[in-house]
Amino acid sequence: MFMLNHRTIGNNRLFSRRDFLKLAALSTGALAFRPFAKLALREYTQADQLGRITVGKMDVFARPDANSQIVGALYEDNVVPWIRETVGSMPGRINQRFVETPYGFVWGGYVQPVWNQPNAPVTSLPQTSLGQGMWVEVSVPYVDLVLDNPPARAPWLQYRGSIGLPARFVYSQIVWVDQIRTNEEGQVWYRLNEKYGSGDLFWGQAEAFRPLTVEEMSPISPDVDPAQKRIVVKIWEQTMSCFEENREVYFAKISSGALFDALGNRVDNWATPVGESPIWRKAVSLPLAGGTASAGWSLPAVGWVALFVGTGVAIHSTFWHNNYGEPSSRGCVNASPNDAKWVFRWSLPQVLYDPGDVTVEWPGGTIVSVENRET
C-alpha cells in the first residue's frame, strides 16, 4: 500500500498531518513579521476541476467502496484533481457519492469542488454607503491571510492559532474589501473586513479574490408577484424547491439539521424547525456561530445568507462539506454556493450590492416551508 501523503501532486508534495502542522506554524510566524513580503499564490496541478479536503483526514480507496483496499490518505486542505464523481458504497451514510482522483477514490461528502481562478487585482475601490469598498469571493482553493489587528478574536481563528495553523479563507467564501496596498515588488494586497464578525481584519493576496458585480446580485424574476413565490424544503428528501404559483422554477439538493453527532448520538436540537416562516434578513456575507464552548462552531464569511427563523436558521452557502442529500447542519439549510446564490437573488426581500444586507419587519419576505413526512 502506498501512502498518498508522501507522493507529489504536480509541484506540490502532499505532507503528513504532522508535517503540515509544523510547516503551518513556521509560515504563520513568517507572515506575522513580513506581511507584505513577496509571496506567490500556491500552484496546483493543472486540471479542469479540483477537490479540497474539508476535514482532518480522509481515506483513499482503490475503488468507490469503503470496504475496498485503503491505498492512501488525504488531509485537510489537500487539493487534488477531481476526475469525476461516481456512486459507490459507503456503509452508514445516506450519501453514496465518491470522487475519483488520480490516486484513488475519496468519499465525496468532505471533498469541496473548487477551481483555481486567480484574478487581475483591482487598484482602486468604489465609494459606497459603507465607505470605500467592494464584495469579493475567494476564487482559488484557499488563500492564507495575515491578521492586521492581533490578537485573534473569532473562535475559529483562535482555534487555528492554537494548533499552529494560519488564518485562511477557502473557495467561495465572501468578504468585504476596504483597503488596498501594494508592496515594493508590486504585489497587490486587499484588506478583508467581515462587517458583522468579531472585529478581526486580514490582509490577503488580491489575485485570490474575484470582485462581485452589481449584475450578478441583481434580482431574478422581479416582476413575479411576491405573494406567488414560495420555497419548500423537504426534510425526508433533503431537497429545496422554489415555486412561482404552482410551478417549480428551481430545485436543489440540500443538507438540513443533522440527526446524529460525530459520536453517533442523536441530537434533536440540531433539527431544522418544521413549519412556515418568512425570510426576515438577507446578507451577502455573514459569520455564523453557535453551540457551546465545548461543542460549538464558528464559520467566517459565509455567503448568500437568507435568515427565515428568529433563532438564526438560514438558507446559506456551504464550504465545509459537500454532503448534500444527507442531514449535516446544526439546523440551517446548507446549499451549494451556486444554489444558495440563486435562491438569494430570487427570493424577497431584494438585496442591493450596496449595502449587501437588509432586514424587514413582519410579514417579512418569501415564505420558507420546511416539511417532514407527517406534513
HELIX and SHEET records of a PDB file:
HELIX    1   1 LEU A    4  HIS A    6  5                                   3    
HELIX    2   2 ARG A   17  PHE A   33  1                                  17    
HELIX    3   3 GLY A  108  TYR A  110  5                                   3    
HELIX    4   4 PRO A  155  SER A  162  1                                   8    
HELIX    5   5 ALA A  206  ALA A  208  5                                   3    
HELIX    6   6 GLU A  215  MET A  217  5                                   3    
HELIX    7   7 PRO A  226  GLN A  228  5                                   3    
HELIX    8   8 ASP A  268  TRP A  270  5                                   3    
HELIX    9   9 PRO A  337  TRP A  346  1                                  10    
SHEET    1   A 2 THR A   8  ILE A   9  0                                        
SHEET    2   A 2 ASN A  12  ARG A  13 -1                                        
SHEET    1   B 3 VAL A  79  PRO A  81  0                                        
SHEET    2   B 3 LEU A  50  ILE A  53 -1                                        
SHEET    3   B 3 VAL A 111  VAL A 114 -1                                        
SHEET    1   C 2 LYS A  57  PHE A  61  0                                        
SHEET    2   C 2 ILE A  70  TYR A  75 -1                                        
SHEET    1   D 3 ARG A  84  VAL A  87  0                                        
SHEET    2   D 3 ARG A  97  THR A 101 -1                                        
SHEET    3   D 3 GLY A 104  TRP A 107 -1                                        
SHEET    1   E 2 GLN A 127  THR A 128  0                                        
SHEET    2   E 2 GLY A 131  GLN A 132 -1                                        
SHEET    1   F 6 VAL A 146  LEU A 147  0                                        
SHEET    2   F 6 LEU A 201  GLN A 205 -1                                        
SHEET    3   F 6 VAL A 188  ASN A 193 -1                                        
SHEET    4   F 6 ILE A 174  THR A 182 -1                                        
SHEET    5   F 6 MET A 134  VAL A 138 -1                                        
SHEET    6   F 6 PHE A 209  PRO A 211 -1                                        
SHEET    1   G 2 TYR A 142  ASP A 144  0                                        
SHEET    2   G 2 ARG A 168  VAL A 170 -1                                        
SHEET    1   H 5 ARG A 247  LYS A 253  0                                        
SHEET    2   H 5 THR A 239  GLU A 244 -1                                        
SHEET    3   H 5 LYS A 229  LYS A 234 -1                                        
SHEET    4   H 5 ILE A 367  GLU A 371  1                                        
SHEET    5   H 5 GLY A 275  PRO A 278 -1                                        
SHEET    1   I 5 VAL A 333  ALA A 335  0                                        
SHEET    2   I 5 ALA A 314  SER A 317  1                                        
SHEET    3   I 5 TRP A 297  LEU A 307 -1                                        
SHEET    4   I 5 ARG A 281  GLY A 290 -1                                        
SHEET    5   I 5 ASP A 357  THR A 359 -1                                        
END                                                                             
